[in-house]
């Protein structure tokens, strides 16, 4: 397994250079093709009272603003890829549903990996990332908005709880795990399962990854009153982890997903690249 088609989500001019650079960096390591996508979302039509008819001037202004943003994003992308030898394409979409539109989803579902920005959690909507994570069926590599320059992925941590989602994320990340210098499977308060003691959590996964040539270790830690989110954040910081791999949990909004409270906390205070699958 490897990555051959990488979709870069260039949602705004502010993120376009960052995500293009990260996508080109990852693609170079796998001889992959980068497909940049920008979805132009049609705004709700302003109405003029009392007849509630569409306001042509307002509609034109909104459309012109959206066209300018698309042009700005495309310019940034093309300037970036002109300096590189990685094969790439540009694709833009116009739809009321934005990144949740059927045409966008059809495109990204054919990708091996999606790369997108975390965005600024203090000011930006998460609905577009929700669609990517829950509806694409593909692994999503989220880049912290504070991380501007790509760096090599040498140290990886897998947040493991034995779930289907965690297993999916782990094996979706396998190309990156095989290239990493070290991979740690990290279990916080491992639960007892039928016919399995807590200290056996992650053992089978570690053996499977080792057969793929992954340099893997296994750590199980009791929370001791510390939340799972805090335990993982501390581990990321203490071990200078470059990539966190974890499953996406929940059924509605992605920032309300549950992994003992982990997912929401980690995505809002993201310090490392995070690969998530559902």
C-alpha positions, 0 to 999 in steps of 0.5 A: 500500500502507498499513496499515489493520489493526494487531494489538497483542500485549499479552502482559503487564500490564508491556507493555500500556501501552507496546505500546498507545501505540505501536500507537495512534501508528502507527495514527493516521498511517495511519487504521488500526484497532487490534486488541489481542490477549492470549492466555491460555496454559493451564499444564500440569496439576499432578499428585498422586503417587502416583496422578498425578491432577490437583490441583484446587486448583492448577488453579484457582489457575493459572486464577485467576491467568491470568484476573487477568492478562487482566483487568489487560491489558484494563483497561490497554488500554481506559483507553488507547484511551478517551483516543484517537480511533483505532478499536480492538477487544479480543480475548482467547484461551485455549489451551494453545498461547498465541500459537501457537494456530490461532485466534490465528494466524488473526486475526493473519494478517489484519493488515497489521502486528503490533506487539509488545514485544521483552521483557527479553532477560535474563529472558523466553522468546522462544517467543511471538515466534518464533511471530509471526515465523515462523508469522504471515506478517506483518511484525512491528514490535518495540519495545525494552523500554527505549523507553517513549514513542512517537516519530516515525519519521523516520530509517530504515535497511534492513539489506540483503544481497539476500536474499528475507527482506530484500526482503520486510521492505523492501517490508512497511515501504514505508508507513513508508519513504514517510513517513520523512524519510530512508531508508538502505540499508546493506550490510556486506561486500556479497557478489559475486553472479553478474554483479554486483560488490559495489559494485552491491549495493542499487542496484536496490533504491534505484532501486525505492524512489525510484520510490515517492517514498522519500528513499533513499541507499545505503551499502556498508561493508567490515567491516574485522574488525568483525562485521556486527552491530557495524557495524549497531549502530554505524550505528544509534547514529551516525545516530540511526536510529528504525527498523531494517528487516531480514529474519528468517533461520533455521528454528528459534528466532528468537534463533538466526537467522543474518544473519552473526550479526546477528539475534541480536545486534541483537534482544538489544541492541535500541536502535531500533524493528525491523521484521522479516519472513520 
